[in-house]
Amino acid sequence: ITGRMSPPPPSSGQRNSFVGNLAASAFSASFAEACTIPLDTAKVRLQLQAGSSGPPKYRGMLGTVATVAREEGAAALWKGIGPGIHRQVLFGGLRIGLYEPIKDLYVGKDHVGDVPLHLKVAAGLTTGAVGITIASPTDLVKVRMQAEGKLPRSEE
């Protein structure tokens, strides 16, 4: 006997905290946003080009990434990262972080056993709707920043 006590083994029934779920999902979604925003910027540029007249400036996804980086600098591929991260923190964090509390609200405090599938689906739909309702305006800001300098003067 060494006199030190080892911590008890983690309980399989132990739930993660709301703040822990919110932080983990917000971080994960934000990391994904940072990795994929250059492709999203290219997508926005290609979509804007499709509605304009004249010869196409961009050709394909990777060609658009290369053209933007060459003409505007590599940093231009990350235009809109601020609102993009903000959206992911809100949407990802709320959608995952609120799932357990909403599910518990739907089943009640005294529920024992497995939660019925329809209540899990309802909880997922509810948290997704809340998350996107709150986060949607940040997506508009992100797209406007990604398109910066590419919109007609009448839309700026």
C-alpha positions as CSV (number, residue, x, y, z in Angstrom):
1,I,0.0,0.0,0.0
2,T,1.5,3.3,-1.1
3,G,-0.9,5.5,0.7
4,R,-2.2,7.1,-2.5
5,M,-5.7,6.5,-3.7
6,S,-6.4,6.1,-7.4
7,P,-9.3,7.9,-8.9
8,P,-12.5,5.9,-9.4
9,P,-13.0,4.5,-12.9
10,P,-15.2,6.7,-15.1
11,S,-18.8,5.8,-15.0
12,S,-20.3,4.7,-18.4
13,G,-23.5,6.5,-17.5
14,Q,-21.8,9.8,-16.7
15,R,-22.9,12.6,-19.0
16,N,-20.8,15.3,-20.5
17,S,-21.5,18.8,-19.3
18,F,-23.5,21.3,-21.4
19,V,-20.5,23.6,-21.5
20,G,-18.1,20.7,-22.4
21,N,-20.4,19.6,-25.3
22,L,-20.8,23.2,-26.5
23,A,-17.0,23.9,-26.4
24,A,-16.0,20.6,-28.1
25,S,-18.6,21.0,-30.9
26,A,-17.8,24.7,-31.4
27,F,-14.0,24.0,-31.6
28,S,-14.5,21.1,-34.0
29,A,-16.8,23.0,-36.3
30,S,-14.5,26.1,-36.2
31,F,-11.4,23.9,-37.1
32,A,-13.3,22.5,-40.0
33,E,-14.3,26.0,-41.1
34,A,-10.7,27.1,-41.1
35,C,-9.6,24.1,-43.2
36,T,-12.4,24.4,-45.8
37,I,-12.9,28.2,-46.2
38,P,-10.5,28.5,-49.2
39,L,-12.8,26.0,-51.1
40,D,-15.9,27.8,-49.9
41,T,-14.4,31.1,-51.1
42,A,-13.7,29.5,-54.5
43,K,-17.3,28.2,-54.6
44,V,-18.7,31.7,-54.0
45,R,-16.5,33.2,-56.7
46,L,-17.6,30.5,-59.2
47,Q,-21.3,31.1,-58.3
48,L,-20.9,34.9,-58.8
49,Q,-19.1,34.3,-62.1
50,A,-22.0,32.1,-63.4
51,G,-24.3,35.1,-63.2
52,S,-22.0,37.6,-65.0
53,S,-21.5,38.2,-68.7
54,G,-18.2,38.0,-70.4
55,P,-15.4,35.4,-70.6
56,P,-15.0,33.4,-67.4
57,K,-12.2,34.4,-65.1
58,Y,-12.2,31.3,-63.0
59,R,-12.1,27.7,-64.3
60,G,-12.8,24.9,-61.8
61,M,-12.4,24.8,-58.1
62,L,-8.6,24.4,-57.9
63,G,-8.2,26.9,-60.8
64,T,-10.2,29.4,-58.8
65,V,-8.1,28.9,-55.7
66,A,-4.9,29.4,-57.7
67,T,-6.3,32.5,-59.5
68,V,-7.5,34.2,-56.3
69,A,-4.2,33.4,-54.5
70,R,-2.1,34.7,-57.5
71,E,-4.2,37.9,-58.1
72,E,-5.3,38.9,-54.5
73,G,-2.8,37.0,-52.3
74,A,-3.3,33.8,-50.4
75,A,-5.0,35.7,-47.5
76,A,-7.9,36.5,-49.8
77,L,-8.9,32.8,-49.7
78,W,-9.7,33.3,-46.0
79,K,-11.9,36.3,-46.5
80,G,-14.9,35.8,-44.2
81,I,-13.1,33.6,-41.7
82,G,-14.3,35.8,-38.8
83,P,-18.0,35.5,-39.5
84,G,-17.5,31.9,-40.6
85,I,-16.0,30.9,-37.2
86,H,-18.7,32.9,-35.5
87,R,-21.4,30.9,-37.4
88,Q,-19.7,27.6,-36.6
89,V,-19.4,28.4,-32.9
90,L,-23.1,29.4,-32.8
91,F,-24.5,26.7,-35.1
92,G,-22.3,23.8,-34.1
93,G,-22.1,24.7,-30.5
94,L,-25.9,25.2,-30.0
95,R,-26.9,22.2,-32.2
96,I,-24.7,19.7,-30.2
97,G,-24.6,21.5,-26.9
98,L,-28.4,21.8,-26.6
99,Y,-29.2,18.3,-27.7
100,E,-29.0,16.6,-24.3
101,P,-30.9,19.3,-22.4
102,I,-33.6,19.4,-25.1
103,K,-33.9,15.7,-25.2
104,D,-34.2,15.6,-21.4
105,L,-36.9,18.3,-21.6
106,Y,-38.9,16.1,-24.1
107,V,-38.6,12.9,-22.1
108,G,-39.1,14.4,-18.6
109,K,-37.0,14.2,-15.5
110,D,-38.4,10.8,-14.3
111,H,-37.7,8.9,-17.6
112,V,-35.8,5.7,-17.1
113,G,-34.5,3.5,-20.0
114,D,-33.9,4.2,-23.6
115,V,-35.2,7.4,-25.1
116,P,-37.7,6.7,-28.0
117,L,-36.3,7.4,-31.4
118,H,-39.0,10.0,-32.3
119,L,-38.0,12.1,-29.2
120,K,-34.3,11.9,-30.2
121,V,-35.3,13.0,-33.7
122,A,-37.5,15.8,-32.3
123,A,-34.6,17.0,-30.1
124,G,-32.2,17.0,-33.1
125,L,-34.7,18.9,-35.2
126,T,-35.3,21.4,-32.5
127,T,-31.6,22.1,-31.7
128,G,-30.8,22.3,-35.4
129,A,-33.6,24.8,-36.0
130,V,-32.5,26.9,-33.0
131,G,-28.9,26.8,-34.1
132,I,-29.5,27.8,-37.7
133,T,-32.0,30.5,-36.8
134,I,-29.4,32.2,-34.6
135,A,-26.4,31.6,-36.8
136,S,-27.9,32.3,-40.3
137,P,-27.1,36.1,-40.4
138,T,-23.4,35.4,-39.9
139,D,-23.5,33.2,-43.1
140,L,-24.7,36.2,-45.1
141,V,-21.9,38.4,-43.8
142,K,-19.3,35.7,-44.6
143,V,-20.5,35.3,-48.2
144,R,-20.5,39.1,-48.7
145,M,-16.9,39.2,-47.4
146,Q,-15.8,36.3,-49.7
147,A,-17.3,38.1,-52.7
148,E,-15.7,41.4,-51.7
149,G,-14.7,43.4,-54.8
150,K,-16.5,41.0,-57.1
151,L,-20.1,42.4,-56.7
152,P,-21.5,45.0,-59.1
153,R,-21.5,48.5,-57.6
154,S,-25.3,48.5,-57.3
155,E,-25.1,45.6,-54.8
156,E,-22.3,46.9,-52.6
